[in-house]
């Protein structure tokens, strides 16, 4: 009996290791979940715009741009991956123009700070009132997803599931005088630390199973709408078929206890009052939809 049990235990351990290697390419001993965090700030005040003193309202202060990001001093490849695949594309989106990747040997912090300053200058230049452009505030942060697991400085630590490391990017740009400023944008980032790449939804879904996943998401969203408000079944169906908020496959995913979470941006799934919903799809019903390699790492 004992020998059979020991054989089974060894076999199970080898099978788990094989699954890990099959999905990620190699088992990684690095932790990645406790990086340092850096915060960069840039600002431009009304007095810097050469405005006369009596034209500056007392409540007007400065336009500001702020970026918080994890710093992986001992893992240069991960630090550069986050820069080239996450943070620099974010700046491209906000600035409305292409931001080139880092050059060999280029200081990341220097580039980030230059982009924050560029954002302030160009946003002011593109404003309708060039002489006295509205103040604005830009804030971006790249941290973990679990707000209950925080660093001593209060930043959410990145989470790890086997070789998969996940973070969350959020950024918001609001101008002075906006009646309804847009909500935060961004999304979840899941990195396969073995293959050193960011995983997309296409990397984890079985071929030709995206429609099946969309149906599961729709069912989960229907449950969400019934749980967070007082919507009747008829109201929920009307919402799901509203052309303004037509339901579609959500590609913004992360791992959670027992399944996957899919996150929607502001106005993506409903009016501003709905906020930014996160829906949960259980692991058990994802069998046959997700690749086995990803299912193995959902706790």
Wavefront OBJ file of the C-alpha trace (Angstrom):
o trace
v 0.000 0.000 0.000
v 2.728 2.468 0.974
v 4.783 1.722 -2.134
v 1.731 2.226 -4.351
v 0.947 5.502 -2.611
v 4.524 6.748 -2.965
v 4.535 5.840 -6.640
v 1.265 7.740 -7.170
v 2.584 10.770 -5.304
v 5.784 10.820 -7.407
v 3.751 10.373 -10.593
v 1.386 13.209 -9.675
v 4.328 15.496 -8.953
v 5.929 14.710 -12.322
v 2.612 15.246 -14.103
v 2.185 18.664 -12.492
v 5.743 19.603 -13.482
v 5.112 18.426 -17.044
v 2.005 20.596 -17.268
v 3.989 23.569 -16.025
v 6.755 23.036 -18.579
v 4.308 22.401 -21.413
v 2.567 25.724 -20.864
v 5.368 28.069 -19.938
v 8.487 26.641 -21.569
v 10.401 26.471 -18.289
v 9.771 26.561 -14.574
v 10.883 29.868 -13.129
v 12.299 30.236 -9.642
v 11.987 34.026 -9.515
v 9.207 35.454 -7.386
v 8.314 38.656 -9.297
v 5.579 39.476 -6.779
v 7.517 41.957 -4.644
v 9.076 44.569 -6.930
v 9.982 48.069 -5.934
v 7.596 50.811 -7.032
v 8.595 54.131 -8.577
v 6.481 57.250 -8.947
v 7.296 59.971 -11.466
v 5.628 63.385 -11.479
v 5.586 66.251 -13.937
v 3.726 69.548 -13.768
v 3.091 72.824 -15.515
v 1.645 75.771 -13.592
v -0.245 78.794 -14.973
v 2.699 81.071 -14.222
v 4.781 78.931 -16.573
v 2.435 79.880 -19.406
v 3.495 83.547 -19.192
v 0.041 84.600 -18.080
v -0.386 87.947 -16.300
v -0.763 87.543 -12.547
v -4.310 88.943 -12.464
v -5.436 86.349 -15.029
v -4.692 83.448 -12.705
v -7.680 82.443 -10.647
v -6.846 81.641 -7.010
v -8.127 78.065 -7.265
v -6.051 77.306 -10.361
v -2.916 75.395 -9.518
v -1.057 73.218 -12.016
v -1.553 70.648 -14.713
v -0.054 67.416 -13.468
v 0.974 64.059 -14.890
v 1.859 61.118 -12.664
v 3.022 57.561 -13.324
v 3.474 54.737 -10.801
v 5.053 51.494 -11.989
v 6.850 48.403 -10.622
v 10.621 48.379 -10.859
v 12.350 45.028 -11.464
v 15.999 45.865 -10.921
v 17.126 42.225 -10.986
v 15.007 41.177 -13.981
v 15.822 43.485 -16.900
v 13.788 41.479 -19.427
v 10.601 41.875 -17.377
v 11.197 45.567 -16.788
v 11.674 46.144 -20.518
v 8.688 43.974 -21.443
v 6.421 46.102 -19.241
v 7.862 49.258 -20.792
v 7.585 48.234 -24.450
v 4.347 46.234 -24.270
v 2.348 48.088 -21.600
v 3.467 51.571 -20.560
v 4.734 52.982 -23.871
v 1.595 51.815 -25.753
v -0.431 53.547 -23.043
v 1.358 56.800 -23.836
v 0.716 56.194 -27.554
v -2.999 55.892 -26.791
v -3.151 58.999 -24.598
v -1.017 61.166 -26.887
v -2.722 59.923 -30.040
v 0.519 59.151 -31.824
v 3.072 56.368 -32.037
v 5.628 56.201 -29.248
v 8.674 54.167 -30.354
v 10.028 51.330 -28.198
v 13.050 51.801 -26.013
v 16.407 52.039 -27.708
v 19.241 49.801 -26.583
v 20.643 51.141 -23.336
v 18.034 53.904 -23.062
v 17.162 54.880 -19.489
v 13.542 53.908 -18.852
v 12.915 56.539 -16.196
v 14.251 59.296 -18.456
v 11.883 58.246 -21.256
v 8.881 58.033 -18.937
v 9.525 61.487 -17.492
v 9.974 62.977 -20.970
v 6.636 61.488 -22.050
v 4.859 62.887 -18.991
v 6.208 66.338 -19.856
v 5.244 65.893 -23.523
v 1.724 64.967 -22.476
v 1.382 68.207 -20.524
v 2.813 70.382 -23.292
v 0.820 68.816 -26.132
v -2.469 68.638 -24.259
v -2.191 72.361 -23.538
v -1.243 73.142 -27.126
v -4.196 71.194 -28.532
v -6.725 72.889 -26.263
v -9.270 75.255 -27.840
v -8.166 78.119 -25.638
v -4.470 78.238 -26.475
v -3.817 81.369 -24.429
v -5.304 79.878 -21.291
v -5.718 76.128 -21.794
v -7.665 74.234 -19.153
v -5.734 72.552 -16.417
v -5.733 68.814 -16.453
v -4.667 65.861 -14.394
v -3.229 62.642 -15.763
v -2.633 59.678 -13.492
v -1.477 56.171 -14.383
v -0.483 53.209 -12.280
v 0.671 49.678 -12.984
v 0.221 47.476 -9.924
v -1.277 44.163 -8.871
v -4.986 43.347 -9.044
v -5.677 42.263 -5.461
v -6.327 45.388 -3.408
v -6.258 43.277 -0.214
v -2.615 42.326 -0.776
v -0.660 45.552 -0.535
v 2.944 46.625 -0.129
v 3.972 48.730 2.879
v 3.588 51.800 0.647
v -0.009 50.839 -0.140
v 0.461 49.532 -3.679
v -1.156 46.220 -4.630
v 1.490 43.537 -5.142
v 1.536 41.661 -8.456
v 0.067 38.162 -8.164
v 1.518 34.902 -9.395
v -0.174 31.671 -10.448
v 2.468 29.126 -11.410
v 4.517 30.835 -14.146
v 1.798 33.446 -14.731
v 2.286 36.916 -13.283
v -0.589 39.359 -13.416
v -0.901 43.104 -12.969
v -3.433 45.830 -13.681
v -2.899 49.072 -15.604
v -5.222 52.020 -15.060
v -4.934 55.564 -16.393
v -7.207 58.589 -16.485
v -6.948 62.029 -18.064
v -9.425 64.676 -16.895
v -9.637 68.331 -17.938
v -10.774 71.267 -15.885
v -14.432 72.023 -16.423
v -15.438 68.600 -17.761
v -18.998 67.881 -16.678
v -18.580 64.115 -17.098
v -14.888 63.218 -17.197
v -14.212 59.757 -18.615
v -13.504 56.931 -16.224
v -10.162 55.131 -15.964
v -8.912 53.117 -18.920
v -6.428 50.273 -19.008
v -6.754 46.582 -18.372
v -5.302 43.419 -16.907
v -1.864 42.153 -17.910
v -0.975 38.459 -17.589
v 2.649 37.533 -18.300
v 3.971 34.049 -18.955
v 7.320 34.390 -17.198
v 8.586 31.187 -18.811
v 8.000 32.315 -22.376
v 8.546 35.976 -21.453
v 5.435 37.220 -23.220
v 2.107 38.809 -22.419
v -0.770 36.390 -22.887
v -3.742 37.484 -24.943
v -7.166 35.879 -24.885
v -6.205 34.061 -28.079
v -3.344 32.386 -26.220
v -5.649 30.742 -23.682
v -8.830 29.911 -25.633
v -9.117 26.710 -27.646
v -9.498 27.130 -31.422
v -13.016 28.103 -32.542
v -14.241 28.402 -28.925
v -14.454 32.186 -28.603
v -18.209 32.178 -29.290
v -18.679 29.653 -26.498
v -16.715 31.900 -24.148
v -18.794 34.911 -25.193
v -21.963 32.989 -24.288
v -20.529 32.173 -20.844
v -19.611 35.833 -20.354
v -23.114 36.916 -21.334
v -24.637 34.548 -18.789
v -22.256 35.828 -16.104
v -23.054 39.439 -16.991
v -26.769 38.695 -16.769
v -26.205 37.358 -13.243
v -24.102 40.439 -12.428
v -26.831 42.830 -13.561
v -29.397 41.014 -11.459
v -27.160 41.052 -8.388
v -25.932 44.667 -8.341
v -29.212 46.431 -9.019
v -32.941 46.104 -9.019
v -33.220 45.192 -12.697
v -35.953 42.737 -13.614
v -35.342 39.953 -16.120
v -37.068 42.077 -18.775
v -34.841 45.066 -17.937
v -31.749 42.880 -18.181
v -32.725 41.536 -21.606
v -33.474 45.062 -22.806
v -30.062 46.206 -21.566
v -28.244 43.319 -23.257
v -29.892 44.106 -26.596
v -29.449 47.887 -26.371
v -27.438 48.930 -29.487
v -25.561 51.519 -27.403
v -24.161 48.798 -25.152
v -24.281 45.735 -27.392
v -22.701 42.821 -25.570
v -19.531 41.444 -27.120
v -16.680 39.106 -26.279
v -14.543 40.588 -23.506
v -10.791 40.100 -23.942
v -9.658 41.763 -20.719
v -9.037 38.827 -18.380
v -7.212 37.800 -15.246
v -7.048 34.771 -12.976
v -8.993 34.667 -9.723
v -9.765 32.045 -7.110
v -11.844 29.401 -8.886
v -12.049 30.970 -12.340
v -11.400 33.999 -14.537
v -12.468 37.609 -14.089
v -13.308 39.764 -17.112
v -13.235 43.540 -16.707
v -15.161 46.203 -18.645
v -14.177 49.828 -19.083
v -16.374 52.829 -18.342
v -19.313 52.983 -20.801
v -18.237 49.691 -22.398
v -21.077 47.624 -20.929
v -23.516 50.268 -19.765
v -24.016 53.901 -18.700
v -21.636 55.673 -16.335
v -23.808 54.675 -13.373
v -22.881 51.038 -14.005
v -19.210 51.880 -13.477
v -16.620 49.348 -14.599
v -18.124 45.897 -14.023
v -16.034 42.821 -13.375
v -17.727 39.501 -14.060
v -16.639 36.063 -12.890
v -16.718 32.849 -14.925
v -16.067 29.688 -12.931
v -13.263 27.301 -13.830
v -15.587 24.287 -13.996
v -17.622 25.660 -16.906
v -14.486 26.749 -18.755
v -13.524 23.128 -19.416
v -13.524 22.599 -23.163
v -13.234 26.364 -23.762
v -9.802 27.202 -22.351
v -6.573 25.405 -23.083
v -5.725 22.834 -20.368
v -2.455 24.628 -19.687
v -4.239 27.712 -18.362
v -6.856 25.721 -16.456
v -4.065 24.041 -14.496
v -3.041 27.359 -12.943
v -6.476 28.557 -11.824
v -6.563 27.923 -8.056
l 1 2 3 4 5 6 7 8 9 10 11 12 13 14 15 16 17 18 19 20 21 22 23 24 25 26 27 28 29 30 31 32 33 34 35 36 37 38 39 40 41 42 43 44 45 46 47 48 49 50 51 52 53 54 55 56 57 58 59 60 61 62 63 64 65 66 67 68 69 70 71 72 73 74 75 76 77 78 79 80 81 82 83 84 85 86 87 88 89 90 91 92 93 94 95 96 97 98 99 100 101 102 103 104 105 106 107 108 109 110 111 112 113 114 115 116 117 118 119 120 121 122 123 124 125 126 127 128 129 130 131 132 133 134 135 136 137 138 139 140 141 142 143 144 145 146 147 148 149 150 151 152 153 154 155 156 157 158 159 160 161 162 163 164 165 166 167 168 169 170 171 172 173 174 175 176 177 178 179 180 181 182 183 184 185 186 187 188 189 190 191 192 193 194 195 196 197 198 199 200 201 202 203 204 205 206 207 208 209 210 211 212 213 214 215 216 217 218 219 220 221 222 223 224 225 226 227 228 229 230 231 232 233 234 235 236 237 238 239 240 241 242 243 244 245 246 247 248 249 250 251 252 253 254 255 256 257 258 259 260 261 262 263 264 265 266 267 268 269 270 271 272 273 274 275 276 277 278 279 280 281 282 283 284 285 286 287 288 289 290 291 292 293 294 295 296 297 298 299
